[in-house]
Amino acid sequence: MDFDISEEQELLQATVRQLAGNECPLTRVREIFDGDSGHDPELWKSLVEVGLGGTAIPEEFGGAGLELLDLALVAECLGSAAVPGPFLGHSLAGLAVLFAGSEEQKKSWLPRLAMGDALGTVAFAEEGSGWQPNEWTLRANGTLRGTKQHVPYGSLADLIVVGTADGGLVLVETAADGVQSEPVDGADRTRRLDHVSFDGASCEALPAGPQASGRVRDAGLILLSADAYGGAARSLEMAVEYAKTRQQFGVTIGHFQAIKHQLANMAIEVDPVRFLVWYAAHAFDHVPDESERTAALTKAHATSVFMQTARDSVEVHGGIGYTWECDVQILFKRAMFDRAFLGAPRVHRERAAVLGGW
């Protein structure tokens, strides 16, 4: 039995890596990071043109018709390069419409999302970090009132999938009256967030929202985990590169036993995360009985490893690692986002324990 990814999936990753390297090297990432919007329309256009806007959207709606594993492999590459932009929210919005929408809603929105003619996002979090479907309190009956926090690119999106009471999902067009966005000055400037308020805004329910909202959440946990693995692997790589070039006392710091051990420990923690993420993404489509718990465990572990690896990479870089000029800080802050978005590790460890019958 072959537990590796296929040649087609390797080609997909190679394509995304090449695109990220050509279109968004760290120098460009830093320009966007230091900018106001955390978004480069031309970069997003390039990603959409190679099909990343509709990776998991069926071919009949203009997408590539691939599985969540393929989407996670893309997220892994984007995380490794710290590529800025709305990929996460846009992907989840497409999945929400696919899983929960009526045929009419799918025909209306999925081709536009796949082709990049519309930008989608999701609005789940409420005050007090209420990320989970059973914690949502906003009620919708043709109109929507209330506030959602930490909405990825809420001010730029054309369509927001909003989580409502009882785990429902509704569609809100941001051009509608009664929708206002307020930017959040978060740490990770590669993925900007907004607080979005709804004051009688028109909304349209996704019919299967209560049944699909948990599945959309799980897809988000897996994509964050994939991004975290990519970022952790890159943080380790940057630490190793620095240890090979930085000199102290006439030798590179990689000669020192303490640095060697630290790098080895980082590698031991990071490498297995790849296969945990790949299995969680595979289980999402093929092992439904294990999918929810595996997604929770993967999110908790992968984002914790990324956070620790980013910290260790800063330490290896020494004094310069704590400065704005050092690129390590970009990945460190991306780790903070992955850890917090859709719930901190402790939340999902507790969920996994409950789901496991502990």
LOLOLO-934603 format. One record per residue (C-alpha): residue in one letter; x, y, z; residue number from 1. Coordinates in Angstrom, 2 decimals, decimal comma, always signed. Layout:
<rs>
R;code;c1;c2;c3;pos
R;A;X;Y;Z;NUM
...
</rs>
This chain:
<rs>
R;code;c1;c2;c3;pos
R;M;+0,00;+0,00;+0,00;1
R;D;+1,31;+3,44;-0,98;2
R;F;+0,89;+6,03;+1,75;3
R;D;+2,54;+8,82;-0,22;4
R;I;+0,83;+11,46;-2,34;5
R;S;+0,39;+10,82;-6,06;6
R;E;+2,53;+12,14;-8,92;7
R;E;-0,30;+14,52;-9,80;8
R;Q;-0,34;+15,88;-6,26;9
R;E;+3,43;+16,28;-6,28;10
R;L;+3,07;+18,25;-9,52;11
R;L;+0,37;+20,39;-7,91;12
R;Q;+2,70;+21,26;-5,05;13
R;A;+5,61;+21,91;-7,41;14
R;T;+3,42;+24,30;-9,40;15
R;V;+2,31;+26,21;-6,31;16
R;R;+5,86;+26,38;-4,94;17
R;Q;+7,16;+27,73;-8,23;18
R;L;+4,36;+30,29;-8,43;19
R;A;+4,99;+31,41;-4,85;20
R;G;+8,72;+31,65;-5,46;21
R;N;+8,29;+33,68;-8,64;22
R;E;+5,38;+35,88;-7,67;23
R;C;+5,84;+36,24;-3,93;24
R;P;+9,38;+35,89;-2,57;25
R;L;+9,88;+37,03;+1,02;26
R;T;+10,80;+40,51;-0,21;27
R;R;+7,31;+40,82;-1,72;28
R;V;+5,72;+39,21;+1,34;29
R;R;+7,34;+41,90;+3,46;30
R;E;+6,00;+44,68;+1,24;31
R;I;+2,46;+43,33;+1,62;32
R;F;+3,03;+42,66;+5,33;33
R;D;+4,02;+46,28;+5,88;34
R;G;+1,14;+47,60;+3,76;35
R;D;-2,36;+48,54;+4,81;36
R;S;-4,55;+45,78;+3,35;37
R;G;-2,49;+42,57;+3,54;38
R;H;-3,70;+41,88;+0,03;39
R;D;-2,18;+42,05;-3,45;40
R;P;-4,91;+41,80;-6,13;41
R;E;-2,37;+40,83;-8,80;42
R;L;-0,96;+38,04;-6,64;43
R;W;-4,47;+36,73;-5,92;44
R;K;-5,25;+36,91;-9,65;45
R;S;-2,16;+34,77;-10,36;46
R;L;-3,29;+32,18;-7,81;47
R;V;-6,78;+32,07;-9,27;48
R;E;-5,48;+31,76;-12,83;49
R;V;-3,74;+28,47;-11,97;50
R;G;-6,98;+27,17;-10,43;51
R;L;-6,43;+27,72;-6,72;52
R;G;-9,67;+29,65;-6,33;53
R;G;-11,67;+26,52;-7,09;54
R;T;-9,40;+23,60;-6,19;55
R;A;-12,16;+21,67;-4,38;56
R;I;-15,10;+23,04;-6,38;57
R;P;-16,56;+20,47;-8,82;58
R;E;-15,70;+20,73;-12,50;59
R;E;-19,34;+21,35;-13,41;60
R;F;-19,06;+24,66;-11,60;61
R;G;-15,73;+25,64;-13,11;62
R;G;-13,42;+24,24;-10,44;63
R;A;-10,79;+21,51;-10,46;64
R;G;-12,98;+18,98;-8,64;65
R;L;-10,22;+17,83;-6,30;66
R;E;-10,43;+16,61;-2,70;67
R;L;-9,60;+18,30;+0,57;68
R;L;-6,18;+16,63;+0,59;69
R;D;-5,31;+18,52;-2,58;70
R;L;-6,55;+21,74;-1,04;71
R;A;-4,43;+21,03;+2,04;72
R;L;-1,36;+20,42;-0,13;73
R;V;-1,87;+23,87;-1,63;74
R;A;-2,26;+25,39;+1,85;75
R;E;+0,98;+23,68;+2,91;76
R;C;+2,90;+25,38;+0,08;77
R;L;+1,31;+28,76;+0,71;78
R;G;+2,14;+28,44;+4,41;79
R;S;+5,75;+27,59;+3,66;80
R;A;+6,13;+30,75;+1,59;81
R;A;+3,96;+32,83;+3,97;82
R;V;+1,91;+33,89;+0,96;83
R;P;-0,49;+36,70;+1,90;84
R;G;-4,09;+36,73;+0,81;85
R;P;-7,63;+35,44;+1,21;86
R;F;-7,07;+31,78;+0,28;87
R;L;-8,33;+30,37;+3,59;88
R;G;-11,61;+32,27;+3,84;89
R;H;-12,30;+32,00;+0,13;90
R;S;-11,79;+28,23;+0,14;91
R;L;-14,06;+27,74;+3,15;92
R;A;-16,78;+29,91;+1,61;93
R;G;-16,72;+27,73;-1,50;94
R;L;-16,92;+24,55;+0,58;95
R;A;-19,82;+25,97;+2,60;96
R;V;-21,85;+26,68;-0,54;97
R;L;-20,90;+23,27;-1,97;98
R;F;-21,85;+21,33;+1,17;99
R;A;-24,89;+23,30;+2,29;100
R;G;-26,26;+25,27;-0,65;101
R;S;-29,23;+24,61;-2,89;102
R;E;-28,62;+23,83;-6,55;103
R;E;-29,59;+27,38;-7,40;104
R;Q;-27,12;+28,80;-4,87;105
R;K;-24,36;+26,53;-6,16;106
R;K;-24,98;+27,57;-9,77;107
R;S;-25,04;+31,21;-8,75;108
R;W;-21,93;+31,35;-6,59;109
R;L;-19,55;+28,45;-7,19;110
R;P;-18,51;+29,42;-10,75;111
R;R;-17,85;+32,99;-9,62;112
R;L;-15,79;+31,82;-6,65;113
R;A;-13,87;+29,29;-8,75;114
R;M;-12,99;+31,86;-11,42;115
R;G;-12,19;+34,61;-8,94;116
R;D;-15,02;+36,83;-10,17;117
R;A;-16,19;+36,99;-6,55;118
R;L;-14,18;+36,84;-3,34;119
R;G;-15,66;+34,80;-0,52;120
R;T;-14,99;+34,51;+3,18;121
R;V;-16,50;+33,10;+6,37;122
R;A;-17,66;+34,83;+9,54;123
R;F;-17,75;+32,45;+12,49;124
R;A;-16,18;+33,99;+15,60;125
R;E;-18,27;+35,88;+18,13;126
R;E;-17,39;+37,72;+21,31;127
R;G;-15,58;+35,50;+23,76;128
R;S;-13,93;+33,40;+21,03;129
R;G;-17,12;+31,57;+20,14;130
R;W;-15,77;+29,79;+17,06;131
R;Q;-17,73;+26,53;+17,20;132
R;P;-21,17;+26,05;+15,58;133
R;N;-22,82;+25,28;+18,93;134
R;E;-21,54;+28,65;+20,24;135
R;W;-22,99;+30,87;+17,52;136
R;T;-25,79;+33,16;+18,67;137
R;L;-26,72;+35,41;+15,73;138
R;R;-30,25;+34,73;+14,49;139
R;A;-31,34;+35,17;+10,90;140
R;N;-34,81;+35,36;+9,41;141
R;G;-34,31;+36,97;+6,06;142
R;T;-32,25;+39,66;+7,75;143
R;L;-29,29;+39,52;+10,09;144
R;R;-28,32;+41,62;+13,10;145
R;G;-25,21;+41,34;+15,23;146
R;T;-21,43;+41,29;+14,93;147
R;K;-18,90;+38,69;+13,84;148
R;Q;-15,28;+39,03;+14,81;149
R;H;-12,03;+38,09;+13,06;150
R;V;-13,49;+37,76;+9,57;151
R;P;-10,72;+37,18;+7,00;152
R;Y;-10,76;+40,02;+4,47;153
R;G;-14,30;+40,94;+5,45;154
R;S;-13,90;+44,41;+3,97;155
R;L;-12,79;+43,06;+0,57;156
R;A;-15,09;+40,06;+0,20;157
R;D;-18,12;+40,04;-2,06;158
R;L;-19,77;+37,16;-0,21;159
R;I;-19,68;+36,26;+3,48;160
R;V;-20,86;+32,90;+4,80;161
R;V;-22,08;+33,71;+8,31;162
R;G;-22,53;+31,18;+11,08;163
R;T;-25,84;+31,59;+12,93;164
R;A;-27,64;+30,12;+15,93;165
R;D;-28,21;+26,36;+15,94;166
R;G;-25,23;+25,90;+13,63;167
R;G;-26,91;+27,46;+10,61;168
R;L;-25,17;+29,17;+7,70;169
R;V;-26,41;+32,16;+5,70;170
R;L;-25,07;+34,05;+2,71;171
R;V;-24,63;+37,81;+2,94;172
R;E;-23,51;+39,99;+0,06;173
R;T;-21,29;+42,74;+1,40;174
R;A;-22,80;+45,24;-1,04;175
R;A;-26,11;+44,91;+0,81;176
R;D;-27,32;+47,67;+3,11;177
R;G;-26,53;+47,17;+6,75;178
R;V;-23,08;+45,56;+6,37;179
R;Q;-20,12;+47,40;+7,90;180
R;S;-16,51;+46,31;+8,38;181
R;E;-13,94;+47,53;+10,87;182
R;P;-10,30;+46,50;+10,36;183
R;V;-8,48;+44,63;+13,12;184
R;D;-4,81;+45,44;+13,70;185
R;G;-3,77;+41,83;+14,18;186
R;A;-0,27;+40,42;+14,48;187
R;D;-0,34;+38,43;+11,24;188
R;R;-0,42;+41,01;+8,48;189
R;T;-0,33;+38,35;+5,76;190
R;R;-3,97;+37,48;+6,52;191
R;R;-5,94;+40,52;+7,51;192
R;L;-9,05;+40,40;+9,67;193
R;D;-12,13;+42,58;+10,12;194
R;H;-14,95;+42,80;+12,59;195
R;V;-18,17;+42,79;+10,53;196
R;S;-21,47;+44,10;+11,86;197
R;F;-24,89;+43,40;+10,37;198
R;D;-27,73;+45,84;+10,95;199
R;G;-30,76;+44,36;+9,25;200
R;A;-28,66;+43,10;+6,33;201
R;S;-30,44;+40,84;+3,85;202
R;C;-29,32;+37,23;+4,05;203
R;E;-30,11;+33,93;+2,40;204
R;A;-30,00;+30,67;+4,33;205
R;L;-28,01;+27,71;+3,08;206
R;P;-30,58;+24,87;+3,39;207
R;A;-28,18;+22,25;+4,77;208
R;G;-26,31;+24,72;+6,97;209
R;P;-26,98;+23,02;+10,33;210
R;Q;-25,79;+19,69;+8,96;211
R;A;-22,76;+21,10;+7,11;212
R;S;-21,39;+23,79;+9,43;213
R;G;-19,32;+21,35;+11,49;214
R;R;-17,86;+19,90;+8,33;215
R;V;-16,87;+23,36;+7,07;216
R;R;-15,26;+24,03;+10,45;217
R;D;-13,31;+20,76;+10,20;218
R;A;-12,10;+21,68;+6,72;219
R;G;-10,86;+24,95;+8,18;220
R;L;-9,01;+23,15;+10,97;221
R;I;-7,24;+20,95;+8,41;222
R;L;-6,29;+23,85;+6,15;223
R;L;-4,88;+25,75;+9,12;224
R;S;-2,93;+22,63;+10,10;225
R;A;-1,52;+22,32;+6,59;226
R;D;-0,49;+25,97;+6,63;227
R;A;+1,10;+25,39;+10,04;228
R;Y;+3,11;+22,42;+8,80;229
R;G;+4,38;+24,42;+5,82;230
R;G;+5,29;+27,34;+8,06;231
R;A;+6,98;+25,14;+10,65;232
R;A;+9,07;+23,39;+7,98;233
R;R;+10,13;+26,76;+6,57;234
R;S;+10,97;+28,09;+10,05;235
R;L;+13,22;+25,08;+10,60;236
R;E;+14,82;+25,55;+7,19;237
R;M;+15,55;+29,22;+7,93;238
R;A;+17,10;+28,30;+11,28;239
R;V;+19,34;+25,69;+9,66;240
R;E;+20,41;+28,11;+6,93;241
R;Y;+21,28;+30,75;+9,51;242
R;A;+23,21;+28,26;+11,66;243
R;K;+25,34;+27,38;+8,62;244
R;T;+26,33;+31,00;+7,92;245
R;R;+26,38;+32,92;+11,22;246
R;Q;+29,83;+32,85;+12,79;247
R;Q;+30,90;+33,15;+16,40;248
R;F;+34,42;+32,58;+17,77;249
R;G;+35,70;+31,82;+14,30;250
R;V;+33,22;+29,05;+13,42;251
R;T;+29,60;+28,87;+12,29;252
R;I;+27,14;+28,52;+15,16;253
R;G;+25,99;+25,20;+13,70;254
R;H;+29,16;+23,70;+15,18;255
R;F;+27,90;+24,32;+18,72;256
R;Q;+26,30;+21,32;+20,38;257
R;A;+23,44;+23,32;+21,90;258
R;I;+22,40;+24,60;+18,45;259
R;K;+22,78;+21,14;+16,90;260
R;H;+20,52;+19,61;+19,54;261
R;Q;+17,96;+22,39;+19,22;262
R;L;+17,76;+21,98;+15,44;263
R;A;+17,53;+18,20;+15,75;264
R;N;+14,70;+18,50;+18,26;265
R;M;+12,88;+20,91;+15,94;266
R;A;+13,18;+18,47;+13,04;267
R;I;+11,92;+15,57;+15,14;268
R;E;+8,81;+17,56;+16,08;269
R;V;+8,10;+19,05;+12,65;270
R;D;+8,49;+16,16;+10,22;271
R;P;+5,72;+13,84;+11,55;272
R;V;+3,18;+16,69;+11,36;273
R;R;+3,11;+16,36;+7,58;274
R;F;+1,63;+12,88;+7,73;275
R;L;-0,82;+13,79;+10,47;276
R;V;-2,14;+16,58;+8,26;277
R;W;-2,28;+14,38;+5,20;278
R;Y;-4,23;+11,71;+7,06;279
R;A;-6,69;+14,25;+8,49;280
R;A;-7,32;+15,58;+4,98;281
R;H;-7,73;+12,04;+3,62;282
R;A;-10,10;+11,10;+6,44;283
R;F;-12,24;+14,16;+5,70;284
R;D;-13,32;+12,62;+2,40;285
R;H;-12,82;+8,89;+3,02;286
R;V;-13,03;+8,01;+6,74;287
R;P;-16,06;+9,97;+7,99;288
R;D;-16,22;+8,18;+11,35;289
R;E;-12,76;+9,49;+12,25;290
R;S;-12,81;+12,82;+10,45;291
R;E;-14,10;+15,21;+13,12;292
R;R;-11,86;+13,96;+15,92;293
R;T;-8,81;+13,69;+13,66;294
R;A;-9,30;+17,27;+12,44;295
R;A;-9,48;+18,51;+16,04;296
R;L;-6,35;+16,62;+17,11;297
R;T;-4,45;+17,74;+14,03;298
R;K;-5,30;+21,40;+14,52;299
R;A;-4,26;+21,27;+18,18;300
R;H;-0,95;+19,51;+17,50;301
R;A;+0,14;+21,10;+14,20;302
R;T;-0,40;+24,67;+15,31;303
R;S;+1,33;+24,03;+18,65;304
R;V;+4,35;+22,61;+16,83;305
R;F;+4,43;+25,61;+14,48;306
R;M;+4,31;+28,02;+17,39;307
R;Q;+7,16;+26,27;+19,22;308
R;T;+9,24;+25,89;+16,06;309
R;A;+8,84;+29,59;+15,27;310
R;R;+9,97;+30,42;+18,82;311
R;D;+12,99;+28,13;+18,48;312
R;S;+13,87;+29,64;+15,12;313
R;V;+13,87;+33,10;+16,67;314
R;E;+16,24;+31,81;+19,37;315
R;V;+18,61;+30,31;+16,80;316
R;H;+18,71;+33,66;+15,03;317
R;G;+19,73;+35,29;+18,32;318
R;G;+19,32;+39,02;+18,82;319
R;I;+18,42;+39,73;+15,19;320
R;G;+15,58;+37,20;+15,43;321
R;Y;+13,64;+39,57;+17,65;322
R;T;+13,77;+42,47;+15,19;323
R;W;+11,29;+43,65;+12,59;324
R;E;+14,02;+43,37;+9,94;325
R;C;+14,34;+39,59;+10,38;326
R;D;+11,94;+37,58;+8,20;327
R;V;+11,46;+34,98;+10,95;328
R;Q;+8,99;+37,34;+12,64;329
R;I;+6,61;+36,98;+9,68;330
R;L;+6,35;+33,23;+10,20;331
R;F;+6,16;+33,67;+13,98;332
R;K;+3,11;+35,88;+13,59;333
R;R;+1,59;+33,52;+11,05;334
R;A;+1,96;+30,80;+13,69;335
R;M;+0,00;+32,97;+16,10;336
R;F;-2,84;+33,24;+13,57;337
R;D;-2,94;+29,49;+12,86;338
R;R;-2,96;+28,70;+16,56;339
R;A;-5,84;+31,04;+17,42;340
R;F;-8,12;+30,98;+14,37;341
R;L;-11,11;+28,61;+14,77;342
R;G;-10,10;+27,95;+18,37;343
R;A;-6,92;+27,47;+20,40;344
R;P;-5,32;+24,00;+20,83;345
R;R;-6,87;+23,48;+24,28;346
R;V;-10,36;+23,86;+22,75;347
R;H;-9,75;+21,13;+20,21;348
R;R;-7,95;+18,82;+22,59;349
R;E;-11,00;+18,97;+24,82;350
R;R;-13,26;+18,37;+21,81;351
R;A;-11,14;+15,40;+20,76;352
R;A;-11,36;+13,95;+24,27;353
R;V;-15,16;+14,26;+24,25;354
R;L;-15,42;+12,82;+20,74;355
R;G;-13,20;+9,94;+21,83;356
R;G;-15,50;+9,15;+24,75;357
R;W;-12,96;+9,97;+27,43;358
</rs>
